Amino acid sequence: MDKIHRFDNESNTVYNFRKNFIINNINKLSDDYNTMVRYSKILANIKFKNCSYDINIYNKLKAYL
């Protein structure tokens, strides 16, 4: 993990949230880096854009909100 990619038009707040999530959890979870990036995007969408996801996805990630 050299650098966490920042997406186009991503605010500092969202980027820092995603970055901190990945850094804080990459060694705690058995998932690979790409999965962690995906989780960070989903969590950011839930937290900052009030998006909703399938209950199975939400239950897996709600502990990180």
Backbone bond lengths (Angstrom), bond angles and torsions (degrees), N, CA, C in turn:
res aa  C-N    CA-C-N  psi(-1)  N-CA   C-N-CA  omega(-1)  CA-C   N-CA-C  phi
1 M - - - 1.453 - - 1.524 107.87 -
2 D 1.304 116.51 94.21 1.457 120.78 -179.30 1.514 111.60 -80.13
3 K 1.311 115.83 -54.48 1.456 121.01 -178.10 1.519 108.28 -149.06
4 I 1.301 115.28 139.55 1.455 120.17 179.14 1.521 108.19 -83.97
5 H 1.326 114.95 122.91 1.465 121.47 -176.55 1.526 110.68 -63.85
6 R 1.313 114.81 134.70 1.462 121.21 174.33 1.527 107.25 -100.79
7 F 1.313 116.47 127.20 1.453 121.52 -177.68 1.525 111.17 -79.79
8 D 1.325 115.91 153.00 1.462 121.29 178.47 1.524 109.78 -55.78
9 N 1.315 115.77 138.18 1.464 123.36 177.66 1.526 113.91 62.75
10 E 1.328 117.26 19.40 1.465 120.40 178.37 1.529 108.67 -85.79
11 S 1.322 116.67 127.26 1.461 120.60 -179.24 1.529 110.39 -69.68
12 N 1.321 115.19 161.76 1.466 119.98 176.78 1.523 111.03 -59.64
13 T 1.310 116.35 -39.90 1.466 121.32 -178.72 1.526 111.26 -60.74
14 V 1.311 115.85 -48.85 1.468 120.02 -178.81 1.522 110.25 -67.75
15 Y 1.317 117.25 -44.37 1.464 120.54 179.33 1.526 110.92 -59.57
16 N 1.313 117.26 -46.09 1.465 120.49 -179.39 1.526 111.40 -65.47
17 F 1.321 117.43 -37.14 1.460 120.95 175.53 1.523 110.25 -60.43
18 R 1.336 116.43 -50.01 1.465 120.72 -179.07 1.527 110.88 -63.31
19 K 1.326 116.41 -45.39 1.466 121.39 -179.04 1.527 110.67 -59.35
20 N 1.320 116.60 -47.01 1.472 120.47 -179.96 1.521 111.39 -64.09
21 F 1.319 117.22 -39.31 1.454 119.89 177.51 1.523 110.49 -60.19
22 I 1.318 116.54 -47.83 1.469 120.37 -178.06 1.526 110.63 -64.02
23 I 1.311 116.92 -47.74 1.470 120.84 -178.83 1.524 111.23 -61.63
24 N 1.327 116.95 -42.85 1.461 121.09 -175.98 1.521 114.04 -75.10
25 N 1.329 116.95 -19.22 1.464 119.16 -172.98 1.521 115.48 -120.55
26 I 1.300 119.09 -7.56 1.463 121.04 -174.25 1.528 111.77 -60.58
27 N 1.311 118.46 -34.96 1.458 120.26 -179.20 1.522 113.07 -92.20
28 K 1.317 117.48 -14.08 1.467 121.79 -178.93 1.518 111.76 -84.54
29 L 1.307 116.41 -29.67 1.457 120.76 -176.80 1.518 110.08 -104.74
30 S 1.284 116.48 153.55 1.464 120.26 -177.77 1.525 112.48 -84.87
31 D 1.309 116.44 1.16 1.460 120.10 -177.61 1.520 111.22 -78.71
32 D 1.318 115.90 153.96 1.458 120.39 179.98 1.536 111.66 -78.77
33 Y 1.312 115.37 172.90 1.464 121.24 -176.27 1.527 112.04 -58.05
34 N 1.327 118.29 -45.03 1.468 120.74 -178.46 1.524 111.68 -62.79
35 T 1.314 117.00 -36.03 1.454 120.37 176.28 1.520 110.24 -66.55
36 M 1.310 116.88 -40.71 1.459 120.85 178.33 1.529 111.07 -62.28
37 V 1.316 117.27 -39.15 1.466 120.91 176.69 1.525 109.41 -62.87
38 R 1.324 116.43 -44.46 1.470 120.67 178.88 1.531 110.20 -61.44
39 Y 1.328 117.27 -46.44 1.463 120.51 177.65 1.530 110.84 -58.79
40 S 1.332 116.59 -41.93 1.465 119.72 -178.53 1.521 111.10 -62.90
41 K 1.332 117.05 -37.31 1.460 120.56 178.77 1.526 111.13 -67.97
42 I 1.334 116.27 -41.68 1.460 120.19 178.54 1.519 110.11 -63.52
43 L 1.325 116.91 -47.31 1.461 120.46 -179.85 1.523 111.86 -61.54
44 A 1.312 116.91 -41.00 1.469 120.29 178.04 1.523 110.43 -63.99
45 N 1.330 117.44 -39.34 1.464 120.19 177.80 1.523 111.51 -64.32
46 I 1.332 116.61 -39.59 1.466 120.10 178.19 1.523 109.96 -66.20
47 K 1.320 116.36 -47.82 1.466 121.21 -173.95 1.527 113.21 -71.58
48 F 1.322 117.38 -44.30 1.460 120.26 -171.06 1.532 114.56 -101.57
49 K 1.329 117.18 -22.18 1.467 119.59 -177.82 1.520 112.88 -116.76
50 N 1.343 115.73 2.66 1.467 121.04 -179.88 1.521 113.26 55.30
51 C 1.329 116.40 34.24 1.464 120.76 176.80 1.521 109.26 -74.36
52 S 1.306 115.59 157.13 1.462 120.14 175.95 1.526 108.59 -122.52
53 Y 1.319 114.10 151.05 1.457 121.65 -177.62 1.520 109.14 -133.41
54 D 1.298 115.90 169.47 1.451 122.14 174.42 1.527 109.66 -51.40
55 I 1.307 116.74 143.23 1.455 122.48 -175.04 1.535 111.83 -58.52
56 N 1.315 117.92 -33.81 1.469 120.85 179.28 1.522 111.18 -65.08
57 I 1.318 117.18 -40.33 1.464 121.14 177.31 1.515 109.42 -68.02
58 Y 1.313 115.84 -46.08 1.470 120.19 -179.79 1.520 111.39 -59.26
59 N 1.318 117.67 -46.10 1.464 120.38 -179.07 1.522 111.97 -63.04
60 K 1.303 117.26 -34.80 1.468 120.81 179.25 1.528 111.53 -67.52
61 L 1.327 116.60 -32.85 1.463 120.22 -171.83 1.524 114.74 -108.47
62 K 1.315 119.41 -9.56 1.468 121.14 -173.17 1.528 113.14 -61.73
63 A 1.293 118.10 -26.11 1.466 120.91 178.96 1.520 111.67 -64.08
64 Y 1.316 117.25 -19.68 1.463 120.82 -177.38 1.517 113.80 -94.33
65 L 1.332 117.61 -3.10 1.471 120.46 179.64 1.502 111.41 -80.49
